[in-house]
Amino acid sequence: MGWITTSRRRQISAKGRRMVLKTAMGGTPVTVQGYAPPAQVADIADATAKTAFVCQITNDELAASGYGAPAPLDKLKDGPKSYTLTDASPVYDGPTLCGWTLIAAGGEIS
């Protein structure tokens, strides 16, 4: 395991929170530890965030569950809010897939 994986796990573990990821096809949901930095002042207008929701996760939970790669239209539930993925970028530590950057839209309270 390289330093990128170790650093990523440490940050997500320390600052992250539990979220639920579910495929667009309605498969079995997977609980993941995710870190979503708070919105910056420049991104907030009228007391609501106006930018995409960006979340960092490790690949650990996905690999253990057999989830596969996150894809557009998958659902991410963060507390009471539900998001729809618009993109998912893999994060590599050398040749090893160690995590994902999830980009989502929405934020509807469900």
Buried (B, 14 or more C-beta within 10 A) or exposed (E): EEEBBEEBBEEBEEEBEEBBBBBEEEBEBBEBBBBBEEBEEEEEEEEEEEEBBBBBBBBBBBEEBEBEEBEEEBBBBBEEBBBBBBBBEEBEBEEEBBBBBBBBEBBEEE
